[in-house]
Amino acid sequence: MKRKQQLNQIRWDLALRYRLIETIAWWEGRLTTGHLMQSFGISRQQASKDINTYLTEHAPKNLTYDKHLKGYKPSKVFKPLFIDGSASAYLHLLNQNRERAEHVEGLAFAYAHTELLLIPDRSIRPEILRPILQACREGLRLETDYVSLANPRPETRVIVPHTLVFTGMRWHVRAYCEKNGDFRDFVLSRFRGAPDLIHASDHKREADVDWMAEIDVIFEPDRRLKPEQKLIIEADYGMQNGQLLIRTRGALVQYILQRYQIDPTKIQAKAAAQQIVVANLEELGRWLYV
């Protein structure tokens, strides 16, 4: 606990540098002062000082200097303090920083053998996003023009946003809709014009029953698969005891199924194509749009 408190007291700019030190050393196997210089625009002297401070004050056994590599490499007892050392965390970092890769030596090296599928730019304008964020923070009503597939022409809506949600393909905001008298999802790319902030509302996030409901979505291998095939699927999805439990909110259940390419109304003819099924589909029924 004491060690954790000490780490929390480190200046944010130093913490960022220490995170880069551990990320590059652990995943790329070679850390130099150049990584810090290119990433943060600091001098070689300052970069060297940061590495030395990291070693002397925080993790003296994490790095060793390799004369052949002309840089630091992770030691056999390397234990990250500032990063999540999991592979998924590194892959997420790659996804987040692809556009910056050419400016960061270590990440640029990583991208030489990495390719990512990019999601489309939904063209969300700042003049739309900023008032939505303010409304979320302050619990304000928002008047905006909005289009939908059911109403392609802009229609004035008064909503009370409370949370932004990224589904993996697009952003939407969860909000109370005064027209429909309940909480709904509004896709950010479908807002038109600049929303107007109005006074505060009594429709708080806590009143959004589907949002406040916490539920497990339980996936398991398709029962039609052979035992040895099920083992492969269990490993693919990191299942424990033959199941993958995703804890989520009721309002997000549909998006979880979409991310895992599950259509609750249809089962693939071939088990190898289906791969996984939802074990508790009946329990989730109230949150599915079918």
Order of alpha helices (4+ residues) and beta strands (2+ residues): alpha-alpha-alpha-alpha-beta-beta-alpha-alpha-alpha-beta-beta-beta-beta-beta-alpha-beta-alpha-beta-alpha-alpha-beta
